[in-house]
Amino acid sequence: MRSKNTTLDTGGIPTRPSGPPHVNAVMGVREWGLILILSVIWGGSFFFVGVAVKEMTPLTIVLCRVGFASMILLTVVRLTGRKIPTSAGVWGSFFVLGALNNLIPFSLIVWGQTHIDSSLAAILNATTPIFSVVLAHLLTREERLTANRMAGVLVGWVGVAVLIGIESLGGFGIQVLGQLAVVVASLSYACAAIYGRRFKAMDPVVVSAGMLCGSTVMMLPMALIVEQPWHLAPGAATWAALFGLSAVSTSLAYIIYFRVLAVAGATNILLVTFLIPASAIFLGVMVLGERPGWNAFAGMALIFLGLIAIDGRLVKGFRWQKNK
């Protein structure tokens, strides 16, 4: 017998829970660790896209990314004995999530990176949590906007700008469309994080596979009609970049993403956009032998201050000590 306060569709996704879903506004060590890993994985996606755009067109890159990633995750689903839902309603939700989290932002960011440099794209991408805290406040019951969250997001955004360097903003008035594309992509990511919470009761591997299958179905006619990719001749480096983009920065990344999203909420998961530039500097030092300047360390310090404010533990501790 089904409770009158709970409605389950045939795919097993709760559509009307009997009480507010539990979300940890304050993340634990495990969630923070997964967000750090995710930042490194997604930080590498900027590099992979930068390699691929030299020989391939934007929609084709996105098609390869989601297509290869969907095949990888479907293989994982098959080998591990997981089940893909058959409900038309669940698949409709997969398609919506695929549009918000893949088709729209991937296409806009890849296209934007053909007109602006990756550092400016990273700054603009860091607007995602700003959209998220406002949308989560308006559209959810459990992720309310607080003063420390808003302050933390703003401080973190300033930190990203300092980390990347003010000089990267020199062309702000020239490639307006490229910049606008990345901002709209950030808004789409924020919407996807909120929409994706309806899948919190479902296996993250299954959600990722379903979402990417939906994205592939939508991207295929767009890429074939608009760009005619059979005329392209990518080299080995491009194919290697596409593999890294799909296997690591998409397949693995989304399994981690949905795991953290289910327990930490839309606002917390999008903190990863602040850490992506920091992880890029780390990878540059370890792999390429780069020497970051003072702005890198100042930017990372501001980013961490922003994360501390949004996380809230030290803020609450300070208030408790003050009121003792």
Residue, then its C-alpha position, 0 to 999 in steps of 0.5 A: m500500500r502506498s502512502k498518500n503523501t508519497t508518489l513514485d513513478t515506475g522508474g522509482i524516482p520520488t516525485r513527492p516525498s513525505g517530508p523535506p529531503h535531507v540535505n547536508a548544508v555543512m559537508g563532511v570530509r568525504e564530500w569535500g574530498l570528492i569535490l576536490i577530486l571533481s575539481v581536478i577532473w573538470g579542470g582537465s576538461f579545459f585542457f582537453v577542449g583546448v586541444a580538440v578545438k584546434e581540429m574539430t568543430p564545437l558541436t562535434i566535440v560535444l557529440c563525441r564527449v557525450g557519445f563516448a561517455s554514454m557508451i562507457l557508462l552503459t558498459v559499466v551498467r551492463l557489467t555491474g548488473r545495474k538496471i536502466p529504467t524503462s519508464a517513459g517519464v524517467w527517460g523524459s527527465f533524463f532528456v531534460l537533465g541532459a539538455l540542462n547539464n550537457l547539451i546547452p552548457f557543453s555546446l556554449i562553453v566549447w563555442g565560447q572557447t573558440h572566441i575567448d581564452s580559457s582563463l576568461a571562460a573559467i572566470l565566467n564559469a565561476t558565476t554558477p554558484i551565484f546563480s545556484v544560491v539564488l535559484a535554490h532559494l527560489l525553487t527549493r525548500e531546504e536550501r535557503l539563501t543566507a548571508n554567509r552563503m552569499a558573502g562566500v560566493l562573492v568572495g570566491w568569485v573575486g578569488v577566481a578573478v584574482l587567481i586568473g589575473i586581471e589582464s585576462l579581462g582585457g578583451f572583455g568588450i570585444q568577444v561579447l558573444g563568447q563571454l555571454a555564451v559561458v555565462v548562459a552555460s553557467l546558468s544552465y549548470a545551476c538549473a541542472a544541479i537543482y533539477g538533478r536532485r530529483f534523482k537522489a534516490m537513484d544510482p548515480v551511475v544509472v542517472s549519469a548513463g541515462m542523462l548522457c544517452g539522452s544528450t547523445v540522441m539530442m546532439l547527433p542530428m544537430a552535429l550531423i546537420v550543422e557541422q557535417p563532421w565526416h569532413l574533419a580529419p582529427g589527429a592522434a592528439t585530438w582523439a586522445a583529448l576526446f577520450g580524456l574528455s569523455a572517459v575522465s571529465t564526463s563519465l567518472a566526473y558525473i558519477i562523483y557529481f551525482r553522489v555529492l549532489a544527493v547528499a550535499g545539495a545544489t549549492n554545495i556541489l557547485l563550489v567545484t567551479f571555484l576550485i577548478p582554476a586552483s586545480a589547474i594551477f596545481l596540475g600546471v606546477m606538477v606536470l608542466g613545471e610552471r611557476p605561479g605568481w603572487n596572484a595565484f596564491a592570493g586567489m586561492a586564499l580568497i577562494f578558500l575563504g569563500l568556501i569556508a563562509i559557504d560551508g558555515r562551520l567556522v561561522k557558526g563556531f565563531r558566533w557560538q564563542k561570541n555568545k558564550 
